[in-house]
């Protein structure tokens, strides 16, 4: 099994490796990291759970004009081929600007753009990924999942607390329908996957349930402390464990 995506995929991968170790506490295991690939192996079971860091899924390429984010190109997918179960994710990095933005311009075909609406760019990239899956993945041998968009809790007005300092100090989950409504990026995900000509991808629809968990983030207890409150990633044990329970339920019929 391989998780492919950003640090929210890492969150889910870490959750699953912990859950497997708890289920098999006496089983021998090994862990290794080579470049952007992390692997957790249970040799007695012939099982590997891998995480491949790839924040955008589409290519970033160094050019004479700077680093291009190529929305219509996936040349780095060879690593994904031949895996029994693939779980993809992307969204978190599409919102980064300034020094946190790892590319200089966007490229589509021969066209170069200083920037564009990030939801539009996200949809173009996700469409490229969907086409790659349709073309390169044998779904009779490989199960393909897309981890739905993981929401953040950076703005208290999203859940009706205008004075809330993001997720800091939150102690209870939201128990009603989430006031902010559907996540815009999740609507894009559903649109792209729904338009695929075959049912090649199973959507792990984790967005709505995760929106309710405003208290589930590291907050001031993350690496950034009070200076960089983390309301994007999730505590473990926590919300990603539920994502993996959904993944397990989806795998059971096969």
C-alpha positions in Angstrom: 0.0 0.0 0.0 1.3 3.5 -0.8 0.0 6.9 0.3 0.9 9.6 -2.2 0.5 13.3 -1.2 1.4 16.0 1.2 1.8 16.1 5.0 -1.9 15.2 5.5 -1.1 11.9 3.7 1.8 11.5 6.1 -0.7 12.0 8.9 -2.8 9.1 7.6 0.2 6.9 6.9 1.5 7.5 10.5 -1.9 6.7 11.8 -2.1 3.4 9.9 1.3 2.2 10.8 0.5 2.8 14.5 -2.8 1.0 14.2 -1.2 -2.0 12.6 1.5 -2.1 15.2 -1.1 -2.0 18.0 -3.0 -4.9 16.2 0.2 -6.9 15.9 2.4 -5.8 18.8 4.7 -8.8 18.6 5.2 -8.8 14.9 8.7 -7.9 13.6 8.8 -4.7 11.6 11.3 -2.4 10.0 11.1 1.2 8.9 13.2 3.1 6.3 13.3 6.4 4.5 15.0 7.0 1.2 14.5 10.5 -0.2 10.8 11.3 -0.3 9.8 7.6 0.2 9.1 6.2 3.7 8.4 2.5 4.1 7.0 0.5 7.1 7.4 -3.3 6.6 6.0 -6.4 8.3 8.3 -9.1 6.8 6.3 -12.0 8.3 3.2 -10.9 6.4 4.9 -9.6 3.2 3.3 -6.3 3.8 4.6 -2.8 3.2 2.9 0.5 3.9 4.6 3.3 2.1 4.4 7.1 2.0 5.6 9.0 -1.1 5.8 12.8 -0.5 4.2 14.6 -3.5 2.4 17.7 -2.6 0.8 18.5 -6.0 0.7 15.1 -7.8 1.5 16.9 -11.1 5.1 17.9 -12.0 7.3 20.7 -10.8 10.1 21.3 -13.2 13.2 23.6 -13.1 13.5 25.8 -16.2 15.5 28.8 -17.2 12.5 30.9 -16.1 12.3 29.3 -12.6 10.4 26.4 -11.2 7.3 25.6 -13.2 4.2 23.9 -11.8 3.0 21.9 -14.8 -0.7 21.3 -14.4 -1.0 19.0 -17.5 2.0 16.7 -16.8 2.7 13.7 -14.6 6.1 12.3 -15.4 6.9 11.1 -11.9 4.3 8.4 -11.6 6.5 5.4 -12.3 6.8 4.9 -8.6 3.1 4.5 -8.3 2.8 1.6 -10.8 2.4 -2.0 -9.6 1.2 -1.1 -6.1 -1.7 -3.1 -4.7 -3.4 -0.1 -3.0 -2.8 3.6 -3.8 -4.2 6.4 -1.6 -3.7 9.8 -3.2 -4.1 13.3 -1.7 -3.5 16.9 -2.6 -4.8 20.3 -1.6 -2.9 21.7 1.3 -0.1 23.2 -0.7 -2.3 24.8 -3.3 -3.0 27.7 -1.0 0.6 28.5 -0.2 1.9 31.9 -1.4 5.1 33.9 -0.9 8.0 32.1 0.6 6.0 29.0 1.2 5.1 28.7 -2.5 7.7 26.2 -4.1 7.1 27.2 -7.7 7.6 30.5 -9.7 4.9 30.1 -12.3 2.2 27.8 -13.6 2.5 26.1 -17.0 -0.3 24.6 -19.1 1.0 23.4 -22.4 3.1 26.2 -23.8 1.3 28.8 -21.8 3.0 30.3 -18.7 1.0 32.1 -16.0 2.3 34.1 -13.1 -0.6 32.7 -11.1 -4.3 31.8 -11.5 -7.3 31.1 -9.3 -6.0 28.2 -7.1 -9.3 26.2 -7.3 -9.1 26.4 -11.1 -5.4 25.3 -11.0 -6.4 22.5 -8.6 -9.1 21.2 -10.9 -6.8 21.2 -13.9 -4.1 19.3 -12.0 -6.7 16.8 -10.6 -8.0 16.2 -14.1 -4.5 15.4 -15.2 -4.1 13.0 -12.3 -7.5 11.3 -13.2 -6.4 10.9 -16.8 -3.1 9.4 -15.6 -5.0 6.8 -13.4 -7.3 5.9 -16.3 -4.3 5.4 -18.6 -1.6 3.8 -16.4 -3.3 1.9 -13.6 -4.7 -1.6 -14.0 -7.7 -1.4 -11.7 -8.2 -5.2 -11.8 -4.9 -5.4 -9.8 -4.7 -2.0 -8.0 -7.3 -0.4 -5.8 -7.1 3.4 -6.1 -8.4 5.8 -3.4 -8.5 9.5 -3.1 -8.3 10.9 0.4 -10.9 13.7 0.4 -9.9 17.2 1.3 -8.7 17.5 4.9 -10.2 20.8 6.3 -8.3 23.2 8.5 -9.8 25.3 11.4 -8.0 28.6 11.0 -11.1 30.9 11.2 -13.6 30.6 14.0 -16.3 32.3 11.9 -16.4 29.0 9.9 -18.1 27.4 12.9 -19.9 30.4 14.3 -17.3 31.7 16.8 -16.1 34.9 15.3 -13.9 35.7 18.3 -12.2 32.2 18.3 -8.5 32.3 17.7 -8.5 29.5 15.1 -8.5 26.1 16.7 -6.5 27.3 19.8 -8.4 26.5 23.0 -11.0 24.3 21.3 -12.0 21.4 23.5 -15.2 20.0 22.0 -16.1 18.9 18.5 -18.9 20.7 16.6 -22.1 18.8 17.1 -24.3 20.3 14.4 -24.2 20.8 10.7 -21.0 22.7 9.9 -22.0 26.3 9.3 -19.4 27.0 6.6 -21.0 24.3 4.3 -19.2 22.1 1.9 -15.5 22.7 1.4 -14.9 24.3 -2.1 -11.9 22.0 -2.9 -13.9 18.9 -2.0 -16.6 19.9 -4.5 -13.8 20.0 -7.1 -12.6 16.6 -6.1 -16.2 15.1 -6.3 -16.6 16.8 -9.8 -13.4 15.4 -11.2 -13.8 11.9 -9.8 -17.4 11.8 -10.8 -16.5 12.7 -14.4 -14.1 9.8 -14.8 -15.3 7.4 -17.5 -14.8 4.3 -15.3 -15.2 3.8 -11.6 -11.4 3.6 -11.2 -11.2 5.7 -8.0 -12.9 5.3 -4.6 -13.4 8.6 -2.8 -12.7 8.5 0.9 -15.1 11.3 1.8 -13.5 12.4 5.0 -14.1 16.1 4.7 -17.5 16.6 6.4 -16.7 14.4 9.4 -13.3 16.1 9.8 -14.9 19.6 9.6 -16.7 18.8 12.9 -13.4 18.1 14.7 -12.2 21.7 15.4 -10.5 20.4 18.6 -8.6 17.6 16.9 -5.5 19.6 15.8 -2.1 19.9 17.5 -2.8 23.7 18.0 -0.2 25.3 20.2 1.3 21.8 21.0 2.6 21.4 17.4 6.1 22.1 16.3 5.3 25.8 15.9 4.1 26.3 19.4 2.2 29.6 20.1 4.0 31.4 17.2 2.6 29.0 14.5 -0.6 27.4 15.8 -1.2 24.2 13.8 -4.8 24.0 12.8 -4.2 22.0 9.7 -2.6 18.7 10.8 -4.2 16.2 13.2 -3.3 14.8 16.6 -2.6 11.0 16.8 -4.4 9.1 18.0 -7.3 11.1 16.4 -9.1 12.0 13.2 -6.8 10.1 10.8 -7.6 6.9 12.6 -11.3 7.3 11.5 -10.1 7.9 7.9 -8.2 4.6 8.1 -11.3 2.8 9.4 -13.2 4.1 6.4 -10.3 2.8 4.2 -10.5 -0.6 5.8 -14.2 -0.8 5.3 -13.8 0.1 1.7 -11.1 -2.6 1.2 -13.1 -5.4 3.0 -15.4 -6.3 0.0 -12.3 -7.0 -2.1 
